[in-house]
Amino acid sequence: MAGLNSTHGMSLSNHGMSLVQLDALASERTDGHASALLHHVERTRRLLALRLVLHHAREHHAPGSPLPSVDEAWELLTSAERADPVAVAAVLSRPQVGMWSGHVLRRLRNRVTDPAPVWFHIGQLHLLAAAAGVSAKLRFTMVIPLRDGVAVLPGLGTLRVPEVTEWGHGTLVSDASGFTVKTGSGAPHPIEWQPIRILNGEAGSDAPRIHLDDTGPYRGLAIPEHPDPLSDSSATRWNKVFADAWAILERDHPHRARELSTGLSVITPRPATYRFRQHSGSAGDGYGAAIISEPHDATQLAVTMVHEYQHSKLNAISHLAPLTSGHPTANCYAPWRDDPRPVTGLYQGVHAFLAVAEFWERQREHSSGPDSTLAHFEFALVRTQVAEALDALRRHPALTGIGQRFATRLAERLAALSDASVPAEPLTAAETAASDHRAAWRAAHLHPARAHVVEHAERWLRGEAAPPLKADSPVMAAATPPRLDAKAILTRVLFSDRAVFDAMQANVAGDARKIATDLTPADFAVVAGEHERAHALYSAELAKGSNRPGTWSGFGLTLHELSPGPAARVLLERPHLVRAVRNKIAATGEAPEVERLASWLSADG
């Protein structure tokens, strides 16, 4: 096993991955040996990062640092490992160690900035050593950094020294009676101690012990984060929902339960959001960690855990065998995102959402009533999204040979879902939601060449035929991307509770703002299938010069329902061109009617 070594600094394992292992990791049911490889790789990366932190910190002058040398912390860490290597290995395996070491290395190399003094970040090595020393039951003294009197001992808990403010320090003394903290006066201070919160499954289940990290400075994407302890009631609810979620996974998705039981170790809780706009995320350096807002129900938490762990898996795979090459720009369409993505982000999304599609394909069998309709909708929508994104991914020139092979294995998994039937209503709704998102994304981020727009406008004004449609326009990401999934969320509301949908529709300026701030009555009408009404409402918005992407996509949807043909196709496929030409003509006089303009543009296409 790779471990610390006080003489040489560290001994490290070498890792490789065979094509057989790669294929196993690309499959839906990853075997234990392939998963174990990822765990070993990430542990070795953390040990290597620790050695790099030690090297750079030795050479870095940290003005005003109250801490002893990093070598003193390192000596405690290695002493702890000699005394209890298993306990220290558990401390070093924490995802937060990877997130901290990655950040402090970037900070020491001047690649990132943040509000904390650099010695505070370096001092996390002292805290890591202290946690290892406590875990190994050593007697020691170590100066540690405090932020507003708070310090987190990785894997153990949070201590608070009430009298210390801002960026401070204290001396942690560990002896046979436990540990205390001394500050500037030299006298021991009473400390408030909060052990880490652990999520547990129901009695008799094989649920992993997942750390619910609500205090660590390296638990999220903004570093360093302030502690945000959960209330007792919120912690209790998290435990209840997690137990129910794990029961769903063990009963209906046992292969995912096995994968998560060895892979997911930490959840950073976030405040609850609107039911159908849950927040979740993960960090590339934090293998095994997920950031998740307080879930609405157990099924939502189950699928979110599955989703987020896929990101950890792909990050670990990429550390062994790069799936893409070069430094691609953010110009890919990801059907689940508001913004353009680099090919690496597209790859991450395909990998994660394919697992989500597989989850919903099975979960449909265990749902009834409105939940069943929602499950069918989720499956159909994600299957459509992944199919489009995976097709684009496999054609992307940045994929390496390994990346192509891995994507081919993913395509085989997707093909297994292609024949799964979906009832007509949620299937149609899913296809509509996918078309809406695609068209709105194009309206938001594609910009035709100015010369092309001018040529169209001049020909329109002269009463001539439209010029030939050219290749698609380049991506120019909107500075503030709009929420492009608003109609899909409205569809979920409609399927889950028609009364709630009607109440929102009656008060668009009220609860509907939880979904998107720019929803209009036309959006409700198109989701409800009231296409004549939606057409009239969208026409009125466009007549006023609306540039809202959701208006252009919604108008294309209604036209497709009422008068399918070339004009509707142009509006859904090239809304950015129709809008740009409309705006150019309007600048010279009266704006043309959009449906008529789309029909004119489609004459050649």
QUIZIUR-V973390 format. One record per residue. N is the residue number from 0. SS is DSSP state (h for helix, s for strand, l for the rest). OMEGA is omega in degrees with one decimal (none if undefined). BURIAL is b if it has 24 or more other ideal C-beta (glycine too) atoms within 12 Angstrom, else e. Layout:
n;ss;omega;burial
N;SS;OMEGA;BURIAL
N;SS;OMEGA;BURIAL
This chain:
n;ss;omega;burial
0;l;175.4;e
1;l;-178.8;b
2;s;178.3;b
3;s;178.2;b
4;s;-172.6;e
5;l;-179.6;e
6;l;-175.3;e
7;l;178.5;e
8;s;-179.9;b
9;s;170.1;b
10;s;-173.4;e
11;l;175.1;b
12;l;171.7;e
13;l;-176.3;e
14;l;173.3;b
15;l;-179.1;e
16;l;177.5;b
17;l;176.3;e
18;h;176.7;e
19;h;178.2;e
20;h;177.4;b
21;h;179.7;b
22;h;178.5;b
23;h;179.3;b
24;h;178.2;b
25;h;-176.7;b
26;l;178.8;b
27;l;-176.2;b
28;l;-178.1;e
29;l;-180.0;b
30;l;-174.1;e
31;h;-178.9;e
32;h;179.4;e
33;h;178.4;b
34;h;-179.6;b
35;h;178.0;e
36;h;-179.5;b
37;h;179.9;b
38;h;-179.8;b
39;h;179.7;b
40;h;-176.9;b
41;h;176.6;b
42;h;178.5;b
43;h;178.5;b
44;h;179.4;b
45;h;177.1;b
46;h;177.4;b
47;h;177.8;b
48;h;177.2;b
49;h;179.4;b
50;h;178.6;b
51;h;176.6;b
52;h;179.2;b
53;h;-178.7;b
54;h;-176.6;b
55;h;-178.7;b
56;h;177.2;b
57;h;-175.7;e
58;h;-174.4;e
59;l;174.4;b
60;l;-179.6;e
61;l;-177.2;b
62;l;175.2;e
63;l;-177.7;e
64;l;177.1;e
65;l;-170.9;b
66;l;173.1;b
67;l;-177.9;b
68;l;178.2;b
69;h;178.7;b
70;h;177.3;e
71;h;176.9;b
72;h;-179.3;b
73;h;179.8;b
74;h;177.0;b
75;h;-179.7;b
76;h;-179.7;b
77;h;176.0;b
78;h;178.0;b
79;h;-179.8;b
80;h;177.5;b
81;h;-178.1;e
82;h;-177.1;e
83;l;-176.4;e
84;h;-179.4;e
85;h;-179.9;e
86;h;-179.3;b
87;h;176.5;b
88;h;178.5;b
89;h;178.6;b
90;h;-177.1;b
91;h;-179.0;b
92;l;-177.1;b
93;l;177.1;b
94;h;-178.7;b
95;h;177.1;b
96;h;176.6;b
97;h;-179.3;b
98;h;177.2;b
99;h;-175.3;b
100;h;177.2;b
101;h;-178.4;b
102;h;-176.0;b
103;h;176.0;b
104;h;176.9;b
105;h;178.9;b
106;h;-179.6;b
107;h;178.2;b
108;l;177.3;e
109;l;177.7;e
110;l;176.5;e
111;l;173.1;e
112;l;174.8;e
113;l;-173.1;e
114;l;-172.8;e
115;l;170.8;b
116;l;-174.0;b
117;h;179.8;b
118;h;177.0;b
119;h;179.3;b
120;h;177.3;b
121;h;-178.1;b
122;l;175.2;b
123;h;173.3;b
124;h;177.6;b
125;h;176.8;b
126;h;177.5;b
127;h;177.5;b
128;h;178.4;b
129;h;178.3;b
130;h;178.2;b
131;h;179.5;b
132;h;177.4;b
133;h;-179.3;b
134;h;-179.5;b
135;l;177.5;b
136;l;176.7;e
137;l;171.0;b
138;l;-175.1;e
139;s;172.8;b
140;s;-178.5;b
141;s;174.0;b
142;s;-175.9;b
143;s;177.3;b
144;s;176.8;b
145;s;172.1;b
146;s;-174.2;b
147;l;176.7;e
148;l;-174.8;b
149;s;172.2;b
150;s;179.5;b
151;s;173.4;b
152;s;-172.4;b
153;l;177.6;b
154;l;-176.3;b
155;l;-178.6;b
156;s;-175.1;b
157;s;174.5;b
158;s;-178.8;b
159;s;174.1;b
160;l;-168.2;b
161;l;-171.6;e
162;l;-175.9;e
163;l;179.4;b
164;l;178.1;e
165;l;-176.7;e
166;s;-176.2;b
167;s;-179.6;b
168;s;176.1;b
169;s;178.8;b
170;s;179.5;b
171;s;179.4;b
172;s;-180.0;b
173;s;178.3;b
174;s;-174.4;e
175;l;-177.5;e
176;l;-177.4;e
177;s;177.3;e
178;s;176.9;b
179;s;178.6;e
180;s;174.5;b
181;s;176.2;b
182;l;-171.1;b
183;l;-177.7;e
184;l;-179.2;e
185;l;-179.8;e
186;l;177.0;e
187;s;178.0;e
188;s;170.8;b
189;l;-179.1;e
190;l;171.7;b
191;s;-175.0;e
192;s;178.0;b
193;s;176.4;b
194;s;179.8;e
195;l;176.7;b
196;s;-179.9;b
197;s;173.5;b
198;s;179.9;b
199;l;175.3;b
200;l;177.4;b
201;l;178.2;e
202;l;179.4;e
203;l;179.6;e
204;l;177.4;e
205;l;-178.0;e
206;l;176.4;b
207;l;174.6;b
208;l;-176.2;e
209;s;179.3;b
210;s;175.2;b
211;s;-170.6;b
212;l;-179.3;b
213;l;-176.4;b
214;l;-171.8;b
215;l;179.9;b
216;l;-177.5;b
217;l;-176.0;b
218;l;-175.2;b
219;l;-177.5;b
220;l;176.3;b
221;l;-173.6;e
222;l;-7.4;b
223;l;179.9;b
224;l;173.3;b
225;l;171.5;e
226;l;178.4;b
227;l;-173.6;e
228;l;177.0;b
229;l;170.6;b
230;l;179.1;e
231;h;-178.7;e
232;h;179.0;e
233;h;177.9;e
234;h;178.1;b
235;h;179.8;e
236;h;177.1;b
237;h;-179.8;b
238;h;-179.1;b
239;h;-178.4;e
240;h;178.5;b
241;h;178.8;b
242;h;179.2;b
243;h;179.0;b
244;h;-179.5;b
245;h;176.4;b
246;h;177.0;b
247;h;-178.6;b
248;h;-179.1;b
249;h;-176.8;b
250;h;-169.8;e
251;h;-176.6;b
252;l;-172.6;b
253;h;178.4;e
254;h;176.3;e
255;h;177.3;b
256;h;178.9;b
257;h;-179.5;b
258;h;-177.9;b
259;h;-176.6;b
260;h;177.9;b
261;h;-173.6;b
262;h;-175.8;b
263;l;-176.5;b
264;l;-176.5;b
265;s;169.6;b
266;s;170.8;b
267;s;-177.8;b
268;s;173.1;b
269;s;178.8;b
270;l;178.7;e
271;l;176.6;b
272;l;176.2;e
273;l;-172.0;b
274;l;-174.4;e
275;l;175.6;b
276;l;-179.0;b
277;l;177.2;b
278;l;172.4;b
279;s;-179.8;b
280;s;178.1;b
281;l;-179.1;b
282;l;-176.8;b
283;l;-179.8;b
284;l;-172.9;b
285;l;179.6;b
286;l;178.1;b
287;l;-179.7;b
288;s;177.1;b
289;s;175.1;b
290;s;-172.4;b
291;s;174.4;b
292;s;-177.4;b
293;l;-170.5;b
294;l;176.1;b
295;l;-179.3;b
296;l;-174.4;b
297;h;-179.9;b
298;h;178.8;b
299;h;179.3;b
300;h;-179.2;b
301;h;-177.6;b
302;h;178.9;b
303;h;176.4;b
304;h;176.8;b
305;h;-179.1;b
306;h;-172.0;b
307;h;179.1;b
308;h;177.5;b
309;h;177.1;b
310;h;176.4;b
311;h;-179.9;b
312;h;-175.5;b
313;h;175.7;b
314;h;-179.3;b
315;h;177.0;b
316;h;-179.0;b
317;h;177.3;b
318;h;177.8;b
319;h;-175.6;b
320;l;-179.4;b
321;l;-179.8;e
322;l;178.0;b
323;s;179.8;b
324;l;177.5;e
325;l;-179.9;e
326;l;-174.7;e
327;l;177.1;b
328;l;-179.9;e
329;l;-178.5;e
330;l;-179.3;b
331;s;175.5;b
332;l;174.4;b
333;l;-171.4;b
334;l;-179.9;b
335;l;-177.2;b
336;l;174.8;b
337;l;-172.2;b
338;l;172.5;b
339;l;-175.9;b
340;s;169.9;b
341;l;-176.9;b
342;h;176.9;b
343;h;176.9;b
344;h;177.0;b
345;h;178.9;b
346;h;178.0;b
347;h;-178.7;b
348;h;179.0;b
349;h;-178.1;b
350;h;-177.8;b
351;h;-175.5;b
352;h;172.1;b
353;h;175.9;b
354;h;176.5;b
355;h;177.9;b
356;h;179.0;b
357;h;177.1;b
358;h;-176.7;b
359;h;178.0;b
360;h;178.7;b
361;h;-175.4;b
362;h;178.2;b
363;h;-177.7;b
364;h;-174.6;e
365;h;-178.7;e
366;l;177.9;b
367;l;178.3;e
368;l;-180.0;e
369;h;179.1;e
370;h;178.6;b
371;h;178.7;b
372;h;178.2;b
373;h;-179.8;b
374;h;176.6;b
375;h;179.2;b
376;h;-179.4;b
377;h;-179.5;b
378;h;-177.0;b
379;h;-178.9;b
380;h;-177.1;b
381;h;177.7;b
382;h;178.3;b
383;h;-178.7;b
384;h;-178.4;b
385;h;179.8;b
386;h;179.9;b
387;h;-177.0;b
388;h;-179.4;b
389;h;176.7;b
390;h;178.6;e
391;h;-179.5;b
392;h;-175.8;b
393;h;178.3;b
394;l;-175.2;e
395;l;-176.5;b
396;l;-176.7;e
397;l;-179.1;b
398;s;173.5;b
399;l;176.1;e
400;h;177.2;e
401;h;178.5;b
402;h;176.9;b
403;h;-179.3;b
404;h;-179.8;b
405;h;179.2;b
406;h;177.4;b
407;h;177.4;e
408;h;177.0;b
409;h;179.0;b
410;h;177.2;b
411;h;175.7;e
412;h;179.9;b
413;h;-179.6;b
414;h;179.4;e
415;l;179.6;e
416;l;-169.4;b
417;l;-176.9;e
418;l;-179.7;e
419;l;-176.5;e
420;l;178.9;e
421;l;176.9;b
422;l;-170.2;e
423;h;-173.7;e
424;h;178.6;e
425;h;178.0;b
426;h;178.8;b
427;h;179.7;b
428;h;179.4;b
429;h;178.7;b
430;h;177.9;b
431;h;-179.3;b
432;h;179.1;b
433;h;178.6;b
434;h;179.7;b
435;h;-178.2;b
436;h;-178.9;b
437;h;-178.9;b
438;h;179.7;b
439;h;178.1;b
440;h;179.0;b
441;h;178.0;b
442;h;-176.9;b
443;h;-166.4;b
444;h;178.6;b
445;s;-177.5;b
446;s;-179.7;b
447;l;179.6;b
448;l;-176.4;e
449;h;-178.4;e
450;h;179.4;e
451;h;179.3;b
452;h;180.0;b
453;h;179.5;e
454;h;178.1;b
455;h;-177.9;b
456;h;-178.5;b
457;h;178.3;e
458;h;177.8;b
459;h;-177.1;b
460;h;178.0;e
461;l;-179.9;e
462;l;-179.5;e
463;l;177.5;e
464;l;179.0;e
465;l;176.0;b
466;l;179.5;b
467;l;176.3;e
468;l;-177.7;b
469;l;179.3;e
470;l;-174.0;e
471;l;-172.7;e
472;l;178.0;b
473;s;179.0;e
474;s;172.8;b
475;l;-170.9;e
476;l;175.6;b
477;l;-178.1;b
478;l;177.3;e
479;l;-176.4;e
480;l;175.9;b
481;l;175.5;b
482;l;-172.7;b
483;l;-177.9;b
484;l;-173.1;b
485;h;-179.0;b
486;h;175.7;b
487;h;177.9;b
488;h;175.2;b
489;h;177.4;b
490;h;177.4;b
491;h;177.4;b
492;h;-178.8;b
493;h;-178.3;b
494;h;-176.5;b
495;h;-176.7;b
496;l;-177.9;e
497;h;-179.2;e
498;h;178.0;e
499;h;177.6;b
500;h;-179.2;b
501;h;179.3;e
502;h;176.1;e
503;h;-178.5;b
504;h;-179.8;b
505;h;-178.5;e
506;l;-175.5;e
507;l;-178.6;b
508;l;-177.7;e
509;l;-174.8;e
510;h;-179.8;b
511;h;179.2;b
512;h;175.4;e
513;h;-179.3;b
514;l;177.7;b
515;l;-175.8;b
516;l;-174.9;e
517;l;176.4;b
518;l;178.3;b
519;l;176.8;b
520;h;178.8;b
521;h;180.0;b
522;h;176.8;b
523;h;-177.3;b
524;h;-178.0;b
525;h;177.9;b
526;h;179.6;b
527;l;-179.8;b
528;l;179.3;e
529;l;-167.5;b
530;h;177.6;b
531;h;179.9;e
532;h;179.5;b
533;h;179.5;b
534;h;-179.4;b
535;h;-178.5;e
536;h;178.4;b
537;h;177.9;b
538;h;178.9;b
539;h;177.8;e
540;h;-178.5;b
541;h;179.0;b
542;h;178.1;e
543;l;176.8;e
544;l;-177.8;e
545;l;172.8;b
546;l;-178.5;b
547;l;-179.3;b
548;h;-179.6;b
549;h;176.4;b
550;h;-178.6;b
551;h;178.1;b
552;h;-179.9;b
553;h;178.4;b
554;h;176.4;b
555;h;178.8;b
556;h;-178.0;b
557;h;178.5;b
558;h;178.0;b
559;h;179.4;b
560;h;-174.0;b
561;h;-177.4;b
562;l;-178.2;e
563;l;-177.9;e
564;l;-175.2;e
565;h;-177.4;b
566;h;178.6;b
567;h;-179.8;b
568;h;178.3;b
569;h;180.0;b
570;h;-179.9;b
571;h;-176.8;b
572;h;-177.5;b
573;l;179.7;b
574;h;179.5;b
575;h;178.7;b
576;h;179.6;b
577;h;-178.1;b
578;h;-178.8;b
579;h;179.6;b
580;h;177.0;b
581;h;-177.4;b
582;h;179.5;b
583;h;178.5;b
584;h;-178.7;b
585;h;-179.3;b
586;l;-179.5;e
587;l;-177.5;e
588;l;-177.6;e
589;l;-179.8;e
590;l;178.7;b
591;l;174.8;b
592;l;-169.2;e
593;h;-178.2;b
594;h;179.1;b
595;h;178.4;b
596;h;179.2;b
597;h;177.9;b
598;h;178.1;b
599;h;-180.0;b
600;h;-176.6;b
601;h;-174.8;b
602;l;-179.1;e
603;l;-174.3;e
604;l;none;e
